């Protein structure tokens, strides 16, 4: 009675299904396991993860490695995602010509225009002069307010102030006159002195009007038409801010260096096409679908998109010991997104959102890397190892173990890096497709659009629902319902948006409302999962028409997501398709489909 292990190497996880085989009998499933994939899928770095997953499953079944008759691997294809910028890489502001800043608690209200004067020179300023006072770090708010008040009593026209510490409200409350004051200015020593500046603070809940408008800036500083064109990047960076400061130096100039997104060349079986990435994701995908199946994708030399694609080829070439020329990109998924770009010359590390196109590229390598994995495993474990089949075909066999399913059947296997679709007809014909872009790309979009710079936090935002902690005894969930607690919550989560993860709450360390974070999460999932679901099913439908598919089973790690299955089901409902999560072997849920299929394929080979 041979013991067979099916091993599914995914982008995020490696899964094992263990079964005992008796001739003429259905397999007796013994155990299954799931561990994090080590290295990039389809490379020799996967081996430690495979061994750990095998040992975990064997331990559950109380078996040893020596009792394994065969290990069956899936045909793993790697996927790498990266970002290609749309237009401006960064706007370089020389000599602090124009600077924008938006602290969370500015003081006062209104617009003030005057010369920038350091705090220590206040006693020397003559009456009637319009000034913006620069208050450095180390000056107590009470002392700062006292000196400013003295200057105002002497007749100095104090138009506003810029402070280093979080003191704006405290200073304004002690002046007896409401003026705009900005604080939390990290690089206070870089603010140009004796230069004309404008400080604007809007009412709570409002946004600035003058400094976010290029013509407003032109009015304040008396700019010419040519100079007004140059301040457009500054005005754009300040849109939506509650407060801002803009300084003008006579010598300065605004210079924007642009590295173009570049032209994308798609080489398909139906021809060849070129498109500028700036045209947006919809146009890129329209061309990809028109020319599919894709043989290779190339980028214009010296551009962002070429850098991204060449980096993908280089990484895969190094990992698989193949030449870069052999690395062909067999699919790309393009998605419109936003990326926070640092405004160079800013006072406090300000960012402005720039349009970008996110790309997931799938590299088609030869069978060689998988064969290397099989050979290495066989030599290390002394067990016969075979590469059993394409992921999608194996996933179909696994999906058919879901109670209530029958042929004809289509599956959507949504993993970490790729979306696989396959369909089996009544006469046993199997059609499958392997496309780039899935869970990892959604995490990348959330990470970039929210400016988190923390992939693990973005992954948690993707996987779990949100809530707003409204008091130490209750939270408001993202669906609007309220949940009360008998014991008080930790003080560090008070008034924060939190992730409701098993075992506790994780506060999100960004100043964004719950609705905004939820919107970014849901839109990222729709743009990746729903888009790939529709295009992959259209490719495998025997007639090319999705409406001719009746049943779709969702499998893979992303099918376990708390909202993805509903999103995909809603999108397919308008085509009259019955769609739902799989339940592999009636006990595994949507997990383990490929690993189970690999085990079942052993029987068909034996037959």
Order of alpha helices (4+ residues) and beta strands (2+ residues): beta-beta-beta-alpha-beta-beta-beta-beta-beta-alpha-beta-alpha-beta-beta-alpha-alpha-alpha-beta-beta-beta-beta-alpha-beta-alpha-beta-beta-alpha-beta-alpha-beta-beta-beta-alpha-alpha-beta-beta-beta-beta-beta-alpha-alpha-beta-alpha-beta-alpha
